[in-house]
Amino acid sequence: MKKELLSQCPICSGAIEVTEFKCYSCESTIRGSFTLSKFHQLPKEQIEFAEIFIKNRGNIKEIERELGISYPTVKGKLDSLIESLGYKNQILYSPSKNQDILEQLDRGEISPEEAIELLKK
């Protein structure tokens, strides 16, 4: 039975440090102090969202269908994931953002209510 790598201490929720790796093929063991990647430090829910996002090649409409959530909810989850990975300062306002929203509305990808909400942001 495979066990998932812990990203937080189950007792105090502190950061986990990996200190040993073992090869099941040759029985070699490597000891040291290893840090986890940014992805290993994400909560399980965000890892699952990242997998769905990648599987759907970033197609928001397909992600909406698979998860049964609205466009703003998908965008919110994506923004949260981006921020959790440490890129919150790189989410910049784009002058073409309003045009993109209007084009999505025109194509029927989002509802008028969703467009209004996105334009308010």
C-alpha positions in Angstrom: 0.0 0.0 0.0 1.5 3.3 -1.1 1.4 6.2 1.4 1.3 9.8 0.3 4.2 12.1 1.3 3.1 14.3 4.2 3.3 18.0 3.6 2.7 19.1 7.2 3.3 17.5 10.6 0.1 15.7 11.6 0.6 16.8 15.2 1.4 20.5 15.0 0.9 21.3 11.3 4.5 22.5 11.1 6.8 22.1 8.0 8.0 18.6 7.3 11.7 17.9 6.5 12.5 14.7 4.6 15.6 13.0 5.9 15.8 9.7 4.2 15.1 8.1 0.8 15.1 4.4 0.1 15.3 2.6 -3.3 13.0 -0.4 -3.3 14.9 -1.9 -6.2 18.5 -2.0 -4.9 17.8 -1.2 -1.2 20.1 1.8 -1.3 19.3 4.5 1.4 20.2 8.1 1.1 20.1 10.2 4.2 20.3 14.0 4.5 18.2 17.1 4.7 15.8 17.5 1.8 13.2 20.1 1.2 9.9 19.4 -0.5 8.9 21.1 -3.7 6.3 23.8 -3.8 3.8 21.3 -5.1 4.4 18.9 -2.2 3.6 21.7 0.2 0.2 22.4 -1.3 -3.0 21.2 0.5 -4.5 18.1 -1.1 -7.4 20.1 -2.6 -5.1 22.4 -4.5 -3.0 19.5 -5.8 -6.2 17.9 -7.1 -7.2 21.1 -8.7 -3.8 21.5 -10.3 -4.0 18.0 -11.7 -7.5 18.7 -13.2 -6.2 22.0 -14.6 -3.3 20.3 -16.3 -5.4 17.3 -17.5 -7.8 19.8 -19.2 -4.9 21.9 -20.6 -6.1 24.9 -18.8 -9.5 24.9 -20.6 -11.6 26.7 -18.0 -14.9 25.5 -19.6 -13.8 21.9 -19.3 -12.7 22.4 -15.7 -16.1 24.0 -14.9 -17.9 20.9 -16.4 -15.7 18.4 -14.6 -15.9 20.0 -11.2 -19.5 21.3 -11.6 -18.4 24.9 -10.6 -18.8 28.3 -12.2 -16.2 30.3 -14.1 -15.5 32.7 -11.2 -15.0 29.7 -8.8 -12.5 28.1 -11.2 -10.6 31.4 -11.5 -10.7 31.9 -7.8 -9.2 28.4 -7.2 -6.6 29.1 -9.9 -5.7 32.4 -8.3 -5.4 30.7 -4.9 -3.2 28.0 -6.3 -0.9 30.6 -8.0 -0.7 32.5 -4.7 0.1 29.4 -2.8 3.0 28.7 -5.1 4.4 32.1 -4.2 3.5 34.0 -7.4 0.8 36.4 -6.0 2.8 39.5 -6.9 3.0 38.4 -10.5 -0.7 38.4 -11.1 -0.9 41.8 -12.8 -3.7 43.7 -14.3 -3.9 43.4 -18.0 -5.5 46.1 -20.1 -6.9 43.3 -22.4 -8.6 41.5 -19.4 -11.9 43.3 -20.0 -11.8 42.5 -23.7 -11.1 38.8 -22.8 -14.1 38.8 -20.5 -16.4 40.3 -23.1 -15.2 37.8 -25.7 -15.9 34.9 -23.3 -19.4 36.3 -22.7 -19.9 36.6 -26.5 -18.9 33.0 -27.0 -21.3 31.9 -24.3 -18.5 30.6 -22.0 -19.6 32.7 -19.1 -23.0 34.1 -18.0 -23.7 37.9 -17.9 -23.7 37.6 -14.1 -20.2 36.0 -14.2 -19.0 38.7 -16.6 -20.2 41.5 -14.4 -18.5 39.9 -11.4 -15.2 39.5 -13.3 -15.4 43.0 -14.6 -15.8 44.3 -11.0 -12.5 42.7 -10.0 
